Amino acid sequence: LDRIRSTAAALAVVVAKGCPFCSGGHKAEECEKFQQADLSRRRDMARTKEVCFRCLETGHMAKGCREGRPCGVDGCSQLHHKLLHPSPMTESARSSGS
């Protein structure tokens, strides 16, 4: 029950803050503008908006991120978000979320 409450609270914060890239009511990783940009542009967008490279959330940077899940694209074990993986991704990897 506590986990459900914390998940709901986290979602409420995301919606209240809005997407850092387009101000929409969704997570950064769900942003079409961000997803459709090429890798170089996505990295620039994340840097400009001061978004964590691990989880794509604001309020902290990668060094302080609690997200411990590796990227996973093509077996990548690095701790960056899969939308910031430094190689071409399939459309299914982009649309599957994090």
N, C-alpha and C positions, 0 to 999 in steps of 0.2 A: 504494500500500500504506500509506503514511504517513497519507493522508487517511482510509482505512478505519479505521486504528487510532485516529485522533483522533476520528472519529465514534463509534466504539464506546466510547471513553473518555468522551466527552461524554454518551452515553446512560447509561452506568453511573453517572455523577454524578447525572443527573436521577432515575434510579430510586432511588439511595441516598438522595438528599435527599427525594424524594417531591414530590408536587404541593403548592405553597404554599397552595392553597385548600382541599384536602380530605385531604391527606397520602397520596393514592393513588399508585400506581407508574406515573404517566404525566406527560407534560409539561403545564404549566399550560394551554396552548392546547387540549388535548384533554379538559380537565375539564368534565364535564357540568354540574356546579354553576355553574361560571363561564360556560359557554356559554348556559345557560338564564336567567341573570340579565339584567336590562335594562342598557342602556349605563351609566346613572348608577351602578347597583350594581356593575357590572364595574370601573368606574373607582375606586370606593371600595374594592373588594376589592384591586385592584392597589396602590393607595396604602397601605392598611393593612398589607399583607404586604410592602411595599417591593419590588415587582416592577417591572422595567424596562418602560416603556410601549412600547418598540420591539420587544422580543423576548419579553416575558413571563417572563423568567428572573430569578432572584434573584442577589445578589452584586454588582450594579452598577445604576446608574440610566441613564436615556436618554442623558444627556450623555456617559457613558463607554462606550456600547454600540457594538459593532463591526458590528451589523446595519445595512447600508446600503440595504436594499431598501425601496422606498416601500410604503405601504399597498396601493394598487391598487384599492380599492373605488370603483366609479364613476369610475375614472381619477384617484383621489386620489394626489398625489405627496408627501404629508406622510410623515414618518418616525415613524409610530406603528403598532402592530400593528393588523391589520384588525379584530380583535374590539373594538378601542377606537375605531373610526371613528365620528365624530359624526353618523351618519345611520342610518336603518333598513337592515338588511342582509337579503338573501334567505337562505333556509335553506341553499341550496347553497353560498353564500359562507361561512357559519358552519361547515358540515361538511367543507369541503375542506381544512382544516388551513392551515398557513402556507406 
